[in-house]
Amino acid sequence: MYAVIKSGGKQYRVESGGKLRVESLAADVGAAISFDQVLLVGNGESVKVGAPLISGALVKGTVLGHGRGDKVKIFKIRRRKHYQKTQGHRQNYTEVRIDDIVQG
């Protein structure tokens, strides 16, 4: 069984027992968390698609930890104008283990 959820403005395909890195969530490590914005639930050949969400569907998970992603370097240059700008960014994330998918 799998589902497509929406979290942090992005969509993720999740399966029960899998791990997932989402945008940083305000939850403690070991806390139970649920995603209620479920867009699609599939089980074998049967697929249930929401318009846009499936009412009553829920994806339950456990927070495994928080961290920061790899550094992304931003480099801007204007040729022949003596302009160079270097910037870096590291995005915060929360790692979640998917425990259960409840159909609506």
C-alpha atoms as an extended CHARMM CRD file, in Angstrom:
* protein
*
       104  EXT
         1         1  MET       CA              0.0000000000        0.0000000000        0.0000000000  PROA      1               0.0000000000
         2         2  TYR       CA              1.2750000000        3.4600000000       -0.8510000000  PROA      2               0.0000000000
         3         3  ALA       CA              0.0620000000        7.0290000000       -0.6360000000  PROA      3               0.0000000000
         4         4  VAL       CA              0.9350000000       10.4700000000       -1.9500000000  PROA      4               0.0000000000
         5         5  ILE       CA              0.9810000000       13.1390000000        0.7450000000  PROA      5               0.0000000000
         6         6  LYS       CA              1.5580000000       16.8720000000        0.7480000000  PROA      6               0.0000000000
         7         7  SER       CA              3.8900000000       18.4330000000        3.3050000000  PROA      7               0.0000000000
         8         8  GLY       CA              5.7890000000       21.7020000000        3.2040000000  PROA      8               0.0000000000
         9         9  GLY       CA              4.5210000000       22.5980000000       -0.2550000000  PROA      9               0.0000000000
        10        10  LYS       CA              5.9120000000       19.3860000000       -1.7710000000  PROA      10              0.0000000000
        11        11  GLN       CA              4.3710000000       16.0190000000       -2.6290000000  PROA      11              0.0000000000
        12        12  TYR       CA              5.8830000000       12.7200000000       -1.4990000000  PROA      12              0.0000000000
        13        13  ARG       CA              5.1190000000        9.0980000000       -2.3680000000  PROA      13              0.0000000000
        14        14  VAL       CA              5.2760000000        7.0690000000        0.8470000000  PROA      14              0.0000000000
        15        15  GLU       CA              4.9810000000        3.4050000000        1.7580000000  PROA      15              0.0000000000
        16        16  SER       CA              4.4340000000        1.8110000000        5.1270000000  PROA      16              0.0000000000
        17        17  GLY       CA              7.7710000000        1.1890000000        6.8620000000  PROA      17              0.0000000000
        18        18  GLY       CA              9.6970000000        3.6380000000        4.6730000000  PROA      18              0.0000000000
        19        19  LYS       CA             11.7250000000        6.6680000000        5.7020000000  PROA      19              0.0000000000
        20        20  LEU       CA             11.1110000000       10.1760000000        4.4300000000  PROA      20              0.0000000000
        21        21  ARG       CA             12.8510000000       13.5680000000        4.6810000000  PROA      21              0.0000000000
        22        22  VAL       CA             10.3740000000       16.4400000000        4.7540000000  PROA      22              0.0000000000
        23        23  GLU       CA             10.6720000000       20.1560000000        5.4220000000  PROA      23              0.0000000000
        24        24  SER       CA             11.4120000000       20.9280000000        9.0580000000  PROA      24              0.0000000000
        25        25  LEU       CA              8.4730000000       20.1760000000       11.3900000000  PROA      25              0.0000000000
        26        26  ALA       CA              7.9680000000       21.4170000000       14.9450000000  PROA      26              0.0000000000
        27        27  ALA       CA              7.9140000000       18.0070000000       16.6410000000  PROA      27              0.0000000000
        28        28  ASP       CA             10.1810000000       16.2660000000       19.1450000000  PROA      28              0.0000000000
        29        29  VAL       CA             12.2530000000       13.2060000000       18.2830000000  PROA      29              0.0000000000
        30        30  GLY       CA             10.1730000000       10.0710000000       18.9110000000  PROA      30              0.0000000000
        31        31  ALA       CA              6.8660000000       11.9250000000       18.6950000000  PROA      31              0.0000000000
        32        32  ALA       CA              3.9780000000       10.5270000000       16.6660000000  PROA      32              0.0000000000
        33        33  ILE       CA              2.9660000000       12.6850000000       13.7370000000  PROA      33              0.0000000000
        34        34  SER       CA              0.1500000000       12.4140000000       11.2040000000  PROA      34              0.0000000000
        35        35  PHE       CA             -0.2150000000       13.8270000000        7.7020000000  PROA      35              0.0000000000
        36        36  ASP       CA             -3.8430000000       14.5780000000        6.8690000000  PROA      36              0.0000000000
        37        37  GLN       CA             -3.2790000000       16.0210000000        3.3970000000  PROA      37              0.0000000000
        38        38  VAL       CA             -3.4690000000       12.7380000000        1.4620000000  PROA      38              0.0000000000
        39        39  LEU       CA             -3.8190000000       13.1620000000       -2.2980000000  PROA      39              0.0000000000
        40        40  LEU       CA             -3.8340000000        9.5150000000       -3.4360000000  PROA      40              0.0000000000
        41        41  VAL       CA             -3.9850000000        6.0410000000       -1.8910000000  PROA      41              0.0000000000
        42        42  GLY       CA             -3.0900000000        2.9260000000       -3.8550000000  PROA      42              0.0000000000
        43        43  ASN       CA             -3.3940000000       -0.7300000000       -2.9090000000  PROA      43              0.0000000000
        44        44  GLY       CA             -2.4340000000       -3.1210000000       -5.6990000000  PROA      44              0.0000000000
        45        45  GLU       CA             -4.6790000000       -2.4570000000       -8.6920000000  PROA      45              0.0000000000
        46        46  SER       CA             -7.1150000000       -0.1980000000       -6.8240000000  PROA      46              0.0000000000
        47        47  VAL       CA             -6.1860000000        3.4850000000       -6.7040000000  PROA      47              0.0000000000
        48        48  LYS       CA             -8.2220000000        6.1360000000       -4.9280000000  PROA      48              0.0000000000
        49        49  VAL       CA             -7.5880000000        9.7120000000       -6.0520000000  PROA      49              0.0000000000
        50        50  GLY       CA             -8.7930000000       12.7320000000       -4.1100000000  PROA      50              0.0000000000
        51        51  ALA       CA            -10.2230000000       15.9220000000       -5.5400000000  PROA      51              0.0000000000
        52        52  PRO       CA             -7.9350000000       17.4040000000       -4.2730000000  PROA      52              0.0000000000
        53        53  LEU       CA             -7.7670000000       15.5280000000       -0.9320000000  PROA      53              0.0000000000
        54        54  ILE       CA             -9.1720000000       12.1970000000        0.2590000000  PROA      54              0.0000000000
        55        55  SER       CA            -11.4480000000       12.8580000000        3.2160000000  PROA      55              0.0000000000
        56        56  GLY       CA            -10.7000000000       10.7070000000        6.2370000000  PROA      56              0.0000000000
        57        57  ALA       CA             -7.3860000000        9.3890000000        4.9000000000  PROA      57              0.0000000000
        58        58  LEU       CA             -4.4020000000        9.6690000000        7.2210000000  PROA      58              0.0000000000
        59        59  VAL       CA             -0.7130000000        8.7600000000        7.1490000000  PROA      59              0.0000000000
        60        60  LYS       CA              0.8270000000        8.1240000000       10.5690000000  PROA      60              0.0000000000
        61        61  GLY       CA              4.5330000000        8.3450000000       11.2710000000  PROA      61              0.0000000000
        62        62  THR       CA              7.2200000000        8.7570000000       13.9130000000  PROA      62              0.0000000000
        63        63  VAL       CA              9.8690000000       11.4810000000       13.9840000000  PROA      63              0.0000000000
        64        64  LEU       CA             13.3360000000        9.9140000000       13.8120000000  PROA      64              0.0000000000
        65        65  GLY       CA             15.4250000000       13.0840000000       13.9160000000  PROA      65              0.0000000000
        66        66  HSD       CA             16.1720000000       16.5500000000       12.6630000000  PROA      66              0.0000000000
        67        67  GLY       CA             19.0890000000       17.6810000000       10.5630000000  PROA      67              0.0000000000
        68        68  ARG       CA             20.4420000000       19.9560000000        7.8980000000  PROA      68              0.0000000000
        69        69  GLY       CA             20.9080000000       19.0730000000        4.2620000000  PROA      69              0.0000000000
        70        70  ASP       CA             23.9990000000       19.4400000000        2.1030000000  PROA      70              0.0000000000
        71        71  LYS       CA             25.2260000000       22.9350000000        1.3380000000  PROA      71              0.0000000000
        72        72  VAL       CA             23.9680000000       24.4520000000       -1.8860000000  PROA      72              0.0000000000
        73        73  LYS       CA             26.2770000000       27.0870000000       -3.3320000000  PROA      73              0.0000000000
        74        74  ILE       CA             24.8370000000       30.0610000000       -5.1900000000  PROA      74              0.0000000000
        75        75  PHE       CA             27.2580000000       31.9820000000       -7.4180000000  PROA      75              0.0000000000
        76        76  LYS       CA             26.2170000000       35.0360000000       -9.3800000000  PROA      76              0.0000000000
        77        77  ILE       CA             28.4190000000       36.8960000000      -11.8470000000  PROA      77              0.0000000000
        78        78  ARG       CA             27.9980000000       39.7480000000      -14.2890000000  PROA      78              0.0000000000
        79        79  ARG       CA             30.6470000000       39.5060000000      -16.9450000000  PROA      79              0.0000000000
        80        80  ARG       CA             32.8440000000       42.5360000000      -17.5490000000  PROA      80              0.0000000000
        81        81  LYS       CA             31.2110000000       44.4260000000      -14.6490000000  PROA      81              0.0000000000
        82        82  HSD       CA             33.4440000000       43.3260000000      -11.7330000000  PROA      82              0.0000000000
        83        83  TYR       CA             30.4450000000       41.7960000000       -9.9360000000  PROA      83              0.0000000000
        84        84  GLN       CA             30.6490000000       38.4380000000       -8.1940000000  PROA      84              0.0000000000
        85        85  LYS       CA             28.5190000000       37.1940000000       -5.3320000000  PROA      85              0.0000000000
        86        86  THR       CA             28.8290000000       33.8670000000       -3.5360000000  PROA      86              0.0000000000
        87        87  GLN       CA             26.1870000000       32.6020000000       -1.1550000000  PROA      87              0.0000000000
        88        88  GLY       CA             25.4800000000       29.2890000000        0.5750000000  PROA      88              0.0000000000
        89        89  HSD       CA             22.3820000000       27.6530000000        2.0100000000  PROA      89              0.0000000000
        90        90  ARG       CA             21.6050000000       24.5630000000        4.0710000000  PROA      90              0.0000000000
        91        91  GLN       CA             17.9650000000       23.4950000000        4.3340000000  PROA      91              0.0000000000
        92        92  ASN       CA             16.6110000000       22.0900000000        7.6050000000  PROA      92              0.0000000000
        93        93  TYR       CA             14.7510000000       18.7720000000        7.4200000000  PROA      93              0.0000000000
        94        94  THR       CA             12.9030000000       16.2820000000        9.6010000000  PROA      94              0.0000000000
        95        95  GLU       CA             13.3140000000       12.5530000000        9.0410000000  PROA      95              0.0000000000
        96        96  VAL       CA             10.0890000000       10.5850000000        9.5010000000  PROA      96              0.0000000000
        97        97  ARG       CA              9.3980000000        6.8310000000        9.5210000000  PROA      97              0.0000000000
        98        98  ILE       CA              5.9940000000        5.9930000000        8.0160000000  PROA      98              0.0000000000
        99        99  ASP       CA              4.1400000000        3.5970000000       10.3170000000  PROA      99              0.0000000000
       100       100  ASP       CA              0.6390000000        3.2550000000        8.8920000000  PROA      100             0.0000000000
       101       101  ILE       CA             -1.5900000000        4.4010000000        6.0420000000  PROA      101             0.0000000000
       102       102  VAL       CA             -5.3030000000        4.7200000000        6.8840000000  PROA      102             0.0000000000
       103       103  GLN       CA             -7.7360000000        4.8950000000        3.9680000000  PROA      103             0.0000000000
       104       104  GLY       CA            -10.6580000000        7.2620000000        4.1850000000  PROA      104             0.0000000000
